[in-house]
């Protein structure tokens, strides 16, 4: 029997009945990466919209997380893992990403459609793909999938990038996407561009090989191995995309060794 669709009031009432008395509000959001979050001093629980159909065991899991205010206890980690493994969640993320990719872009005037489409030009996307392929072969021994989705975002403010992990219904881990701030393609961010891509590729390797999430010991080992800084955030406090500044269409020049790797003439540029 299919689970009934819960309103925000229904979900809040069910969670409070399970002991999550601090909660004052539940919000359902349609997004492509965030599963859940606690805000307002753990009194507001934000959930992906797919959880409107939460079965009882997921309500229990969210209630436990809310009761413990999201602290990284063994019980919260176990509850979060059971939530991540719920098959409809992965299907919902795939559907949202697919619809975002099909939607037409809006031009000019800051009228960008809310979502997470790629904001790069075809030439910029080709550049990032080639850089990914180069590092995969030269730093990761080719262990990463060739078809990991790569995206350039013009909506990131202080974030340099992210790696989105995914899990199929059979438990198989995969990389849903690697996203980079499009402003990393500016000339002044060349160092951060390489470091960020290696940082996110290290997350991908750590997740696929070890199941690691975050910046733990296995990720730090990958970071040292491939040559990016083994720290959670870039030490440069540069605001990559200050408010009022649009994206960039710049395509960085390729290094000679990279051109050779791709069978191109290093003197061509």
N, C-alpha and C positions, 0 to 999 in steps of 0.2 A: 504494500500500500504506500502511495506517495506521501511524503511528509507535507503537512499543511503549511501554507505560507504565513509567516509570522509578521505582524506589524511591529513597529518599534516598541509600542506599549506592551504587546504580548511578550516580546523577548525580555524587556525589562522586568515584567512581572515574574516570568519564569526564572530569571537569574536571581532575583531577590528571594524567591521561594527556596532557591538552592543555597541561600546564605550570603549572597553578594549584596549586603544591605547598604554598603556605601554608595553603590551606583545610583545616580539620579537621572541618567539619560543613556539611551542606546541610539547610535546612528548607523544606518546602512549606507555604504558608499560603493559606487561602481568604479573600480580602478583596476590597473593591470599588475600591480605588484604587492600592495599592502594587504595582508590577511586580516590583521587586527591591531589595534593600538589602544592604550589607555591614556587619557588626557585629563586635564583639570584635576590634578592631584588624585588620579585613579578613580574619579567619580563619573567619568564618561567613557563608555566602551564603544569604539568605532570598529565596525565589522564590514567585511566585503559583502556586497549585496547577495551573493550566493547563499549566505548563511540565514537568509529569510526562511530557508527550508531545513534548518538545523534539526537533526534527529535528537532524541533525548541525551545520548551520550556526548554530543557536542555542546549542548546546553550545560551539562555538568562540567565539561572541560573549561568552557568560558567562565563559568561561575567560580571554579577553583582559581583560575588566573586572576579574576577580579578580586576575590577574597585575599589573595596574596599580593595584590597590587602589582602584578607583573614581575615580581622579584625573580631572579634567576635561580630558583630552587630546583631540586630534582623533580618535585611534583609538577612545577610549572613547565619545565622542559618536556616532561612526559606528556602533559596535556597539550602543549603546543605541537608536539610531534604527531599526536593523534589527529589534531585539527589539520595539519599540513597533509596528512595521508588520506584525507577524505576525498574520494575520486571526483565528485562534482566540482571541487575547487580548481583542479587543474584544467578541466574542460571549460570552466568559466573564464579562466585567464586566457586560454587559447582563443576562445570566441571573441573576447574583447580586443586582443591584439590583432586578430584577423580583421575585425571591423574597423579598427584604427588605421590599418594599412590600406584598406580599400577606400577610406574616406578621402575626398579631395581636400587639398591644402587650401587655406585661405591666405590671401596675400594682403600685405600692407596694413597700416593703421592699427597694429597691435591686435588684429581680429583673429588671432590664431585659435583654432578649435581646441577646446580643452580635451586633452588626451595625451597620447605619447607616440605620435607618429614621428618618423625620422624627418629632421629638418635639413639634412644635408643635400647638396646637389649630387647628381650622378657621379661627377668627377670626385667629389669629396668622399662619397661612399666607396668608390673604387680605391681611393687612396688608403682609407682606413682598413678595407678588406686586405689589401696588399701588405700593409704593415702588420696586420694580424697574422697573415700567412707566413710572413718572413720570421716573426718572433716565434711562431709555433714551431717552425722547422729548426731555427738556430738556437732557441733558448729552452724550448719545451720538448725537444726530440720528437715533435709531431704527434704528441699524445692527445692534443685537443681536437675536437671534431672540426672538420673543414666548414661545416654549414651553420656554425653558431650565428644567430642573428646579431648584427651589429647596427647600432642606432646612434645618430647624432642628435642631441637635444638642445634646443634653444630656450628651454624653460628652466634649466638648472641655474641657480644663483651662485651659491657658494660650493655646491657639490661639483667635484671633478668628474665623477662617473659612478657606475654601479654594475654589479653582476647579479642577475636575477636567477636564482636556482629554481628548478622544477622537478617534479616527481610524477611519474606515470602511475596509472592505476595498479600496475603490477609491481610497483616499488622501485622501478628503474629510475636512477637520477639522470637529469639532463640539464643543460644550460639554456634557459628560456631566452636570454639576451645579454649582451654586454652593451651598455650605453655610455657615451662620452659627451661631456659638455662641448658643444660645437665651437666655443671660444678657444678651446685648446688648439684649434687649427691656426690661430693667429701667430704671427712670427715671434712675439714676445713670450709665448707659452711653449716653446719647443721642448724644453726640458721636462716640464710638467706633462706634456702630451705623451711622451714615451714612458715616463714613470707611471702615469695613470693607466695606460693600456696594459703595461706589464703587471701592475697592481691587480687590475680586474681579471686578467688572464690567470694570475696566480690564484685568485679566488675560484675561478672555474676549475683549475687543476685540483685544488684542495678539495672542492666539493665532489668532483667526479671520482677522484681516487680514494679519498679518505672519508667523504661525507661531511667534511668540515664546513662550518659556517662562521663568519666573523674573522677576527684577527688573532686566532689562537696559535699554538705552537706549530701545528702542521702548516698553517698558512705562512707563518714567519719563515719556516724552513724553505718553502717554495719561493718566497720573496728574495731571500738571500741567494738561492740557487740561480734565479733568473736575472738578478741584478737590479731590482727595484727596492725602494726603502722599506724595511720591514716594520713599518709603523701604520697605525690605523688611519691617519690622515696625513696629507701632504703638509710639510712644514711651511710652505709658502702660504701666506695669508692673503694672497692676491684675490680680489673679487673678480672672478673671471667674467661675469656678465652683469655689470652694474645696471641698475634700473634706467630705462631710457635708451640703452644701447642695444641695437638690433644684432642679429646674427652676422655671420661672415660667410662669404662665398670663396674665400681664399683656399687654394689647394697647395699645401707645402711642397717644396721640391724634394725629390727622393735623393737619399744619399747614394754615392757611387756603388758601395757594396750591395745596397739593396737593389739598385738597377741591374747589377750583374746577376744577382740571385734570380731575378725575373727574366733573364735572358735579353736585357736591353743594353743599349750602348751607353756607357757612363758619360760619354762626351755629348750626348744628345741635349743636355741642358747646361 
